[in-house]
């Protein structure tokens, strides 16, 4: 999900990524499956955001890795949204 007012240029965004509103994702960045970028965050050029991790800030900094329970809950939400 990409929220409102984001600026995204020439990057790779995998499945189930959540980008908070007013975030900026610069060229050459890779956002891996299931990661979360908090609102108002800045992802510099060439950054790699690992799967199922949470990042925030300007520039983004690692906040936490999702627990197995959080990953399962996230998958259930996405499966429900697809129906």
C-alpha positions in Angstrom: 0.0 0.0 0.0 1.3 3.4 -0.9 -0.4 6.2 1.1 -1.1 9.8 -0.2 1.5 12.4 -1.2 4.5 10.1 -1.6 7.4 10.8 -4.0 8.8 7.6 -5.5 11.4 7.5 -8.2 12.9 4.5 -10.1 13.0 1.9 -7.3 11.9 -1.7 -6.8 9.0 -2.3 -4.5 8.2 -5.9 -3.7 4.8 -7.4 -2.6 3.0 -6.3 0.5 5.1 -3.2 1.2 3.5 -0.3 3.1 4.7 3.2 2.5 3.4 5.9 4.8 2.0 9.2 3.6 4.4 12.0 2.6 7.4 9.6 2.3 10.1 10.0 -0.3 11.7 6.9 -1.9 14.8 7.8 -4.0 16.1 6.1 -7.1 17.8 2.7 -6.9 16.2 1.8 -3.6 14.8 -1.7 -3.0 11.9 -2.2 -0.6 11.7 -6.0 0.1 8.5 -8.0 0.7 6.4 -6.9 3.6 8.5 -4.0 4.9 7.0 -0.8 6.4 8.1 2.7 5.8 6.6 5.1 8.4 4.9 8.3 7.3 7.2 11.3 6.5 10.2 9.1 5.9 13.0 9.6 3.5 14.7 6.6 1.9 18.0 7.7 0.3 19.2 6.5 -3.2 20.4 2.9 -3.3 19.0 1.9 0.0 17.9 -1.7 0.6 15.1 -2.2 3.1 15.0 -5.9 4.2 11.8 -7.9 4.3 9.4 -7.6 7.2 11.2 -4.8 8.9 10.0 -1.4 10.0 11.9 1.8 9.2 11.2 5.5 10.0 12.8 8.9 9.9 14.7 11.2 7.5 16.8 9.5 6.5 15.2 6.2 7.5 16.6 4.3 10.3 15.8 0.7 11.4 13.1 0.5 14.0 12.4 -3.2 14.4 11.9 -6.6 12.7 8.4 -7.9 12.7 7.7 -10.9 14.9 6.4 -14.1 13.4 3.0 -13.3 14.8 3.0 -9.8 13.2 4.0 -11.4 9.9 1.1 -13.9 10.1 -1.3 -11.1 11.0 -0.1 -9.0 8.1 -0.6 -11.9 5.7 -4.1 -12.5 7.0 -5.0 -8.8 6.4 -3.7 -8.9 2.9 -5.4 -12.2 2.1 -8.7 -10.7 3.3 -8.2 -7.5 1.3 -7.7 -9.6 -1.9 -11.2 -11.2 -1.6 
